[in-house]
Amino acid sequence: MKTRLNVNVDHVATLRQARMGGEPDPVAAAVAAELAGAQGIVVHLREDRRHIQNTDLILLKESVQTKLNMEMAPTDEMIEIAVNTLPDVVTLVPEKRQEITTEGGLDVRGDIEKISAAIKEIKRAGILVSIFADPNSDQIMATSKTGADMVELHTGSYANTSDKTGMITQLDKIRKATEEALSQELRVSAGHGLNYLNVTAVSRIKGIEELNIGHSIISQAIFRGMEKAVKEMIDLL
């Protein structure tokens, strides 16, 4: 089965917020990505609203025709927004105000009770729940105990490794984590730092249903346009 591509449009909103204006529009970017063949749209509604805004989420819910994945911290505020907005998927992620981008997976093992309670409330609204987790056994096993439907494996360590031996080692970790997640009846996606040079090897790992990619596609779209950027990524999968 071909791995599906979900496009994260956060950085379109980042560019818009640089001028606090109305363009570029992340909703228009999402429409263009879908028309180019993307099978899902991802946005991270951060607590500090540094890029995606509440109104973006509402408009995306109304316009996305494939699947809307809302990344969020497991806080009371975000749970309430998710339950009221009803995205197709909620992905629980860690969040620190000072970080430039998400630096790693959620520590599920260290906060399993709080995360499980959040998942129960979100799933009660009929929303599928995923957890963004590092590809190691402890976090996969903890994720399986929370009631989550899916795990998104953090691929940052793989993407940030420049030497071939290191990349092979990190790929093996992702592969083993995928196998373990599947054995625990968790669906599997992956993402973070993936680009046009490193994505194919991850897409070939059996059991990974979809990849969530944002920064690389938006960067390429500046020079080639959104349609070409998305189609070129899909071709690599």
N, C-alpha and C positions, 0 to 999 in steps of 0.2 A: 504494500500500500504506500502510495506517495505521501511524503510528509507534507502537512498543510502549513501555509504561511499566514501568520497573524501579524499585522503591521501596527506598531506603536507610534502614535502621532503626537506624543508629548512635546517633542522638540519643535514642532510647528508652532505650538503654543508658546514655547520658550522664546522663539523669535518674535512672536507677536507681543509678548509681555515686555520685551526690551524697549518698546515704544508706548506700551499701554494703550495700543490702538485696537483696530479691528482686523488687521491683516498681518501675516497670513492666517487663514481660518483653518483650524484643525478639523472642523467638520467637513469642509471642502476637501481637505487632504484625505480624510477617511473615505469619502465618496469616490475620489480618484483611485485610491488604493483598491477598493472593491471592484471598480470597473476594470482594473488591470488584472484582477484575478485573485486578490487576497481573500482568504476565507475567514477572516476575523479582524477586528479592530481592538487595540489595547490602549488604555489610558490609565495613568496613575494620578488619582486625586490626592495630592499631598496635603498634609495638615497646614502647611504654610502657603498653599496655593501658588507656588512659584511658577507653574505653567498652566496646567489644566484647571479651569474654573468650574464651579457648580453648574453654571449655565451651559458650558460645553458638554458636560455629562448628560444633561437633560436633552439637549439638541441631538447628541449622538444616539441616545436611546430612541429618539423619534425617527432618525434617518438611517441608521445602520441596518443593512438588509441581511448580513451574514450572521455575525456573532459579536456581541460587545463584552469585552473582558475588562472589568474595573479592578485595577490594582489598588490596594489600600492597606493602611495599618489597622490592626484589630482593636480599634478604639470605639467607644460608645458613639461618638459623633459620626464616624465613618459607617458604622453598622446601621445607624438610623438612616443615613443618606442612601446606602445600598438598598435597604428594605423598601424605602420610598420610591427609588428610581427603578429598581428591578432590572439590572443588567443581566445578561445571560449567564455570566460567570463572574465570581469575585475571586481574586487571587490575593491572599494575605501575604504581605511583605513587611520586612523591617523598615524602620524609617528613623533617620537622624537628621536634625535640622542643618547641621554643618556639612553634611556629605554632598558631593557634587552629583553623584548618582548612587543608586542602591549598591552597597559595598559587599553584600553577601546574603546568604539565605537567612530565613527566620530561624531563631533558636527555638524550635518546637519542643525539644526535649526539656529545655530550661523553663518553659512557661506553658506546659501542656494543658493545665486546667483552664487558664484564661482563654487560650486558643480554642479549646474544645467547646467552651461555653459560647464563644463568638460564632463558631461554625454552626452550632445547634440553632442559634437565633437566625442566622442568615439562611440556612437550609429550610427553616420553617416557612420562609417566604417563597420557597420554590426555586432558589438560586443554586446552581452548581458551584461548589467551592474547591479551589485549588490552593496549595501552599507552596510558596517559593522557598526551596530548601537546598542546602548544599548537598552534593552527591556523596554522602557517607551513610553508613549503615545505621548509626544511632539516630540521625535525623529522619531517615526513611521509616524506621520502625516506630518512632514517635509520631510521625505524620499518620501512619496507618491506624493509630489509636485515637485520633482526634475526631473521626467521622468525616474527614475530607474525602472528596471524590477523586481528587487528582493531585499530583505533585508536579511542580515545574522545577526542573533541575537547574541550579545556577551554574552557568558555563563560563563564568568569569575567569576562573583559574586556568582553564583551557585556552580561552581567547587571549589572555595576557601572557601566555608562554611563548617565547620566540624560538627556542631550540626544539629540534625534531623529537629528541628523546623525551623531553618534558611534555610535549603535546601528546605523544603516544601514551604516556603515563596518565595524563589527565583524561584522555579519551577512554581509557580503560576504566577509570573511576566512574565516568558517566555511564558507561556500558553496564558495569556491575550494579550501579544504583538503579538503573532502569530495570534490570532483571529482578532485583529485590523488590522494587515497587510493584512490578507486575505480579510477583508471587504473593504480595499482600493485597491484591485486587485493587490497586490504585492505577488510574490512567496516568500517562506520562507525557509531559511537554518539556521544553527546555528553552533557555534563553539567557542572554546578557553577554554583550561584547561580540556577538557573532557578526561576521561581515562577509563580503564577497570572496575573500580568500580562504576563510576557515570553516565556512558553514557546511560544505558538502560532507565532510567526514562525520559530523554530528547527525546530519540528516540520514545517513546510512545505518545508524544504530537501530536495530530492530526493536520495535516497541514504542519508540518516540512518535507520538501522533502528530505533533505540531511544534513549530518553532515560533517564538515571539521575538521579533526584531524591529528595532526602531531607529537608533542613531545612524547606523550605517546606511539604511535606505533613505532617510531624510537627507543625509549628507550627499548621497549620490543624486538625489532628486534635484538638488540645487543646480547641478550641471547638465543633467540629462532629462529632467522632468519626472514627475511622479510615476506616470504610466511605465516608462522604460525602466526606471529604478526597480519597481515592483516586479515587472515581468522578468527582468534579468535575475533577480533573486529567486523567483519561482523556478526558472530554468535550472539553477544550481541545485535545487532540491530534487 
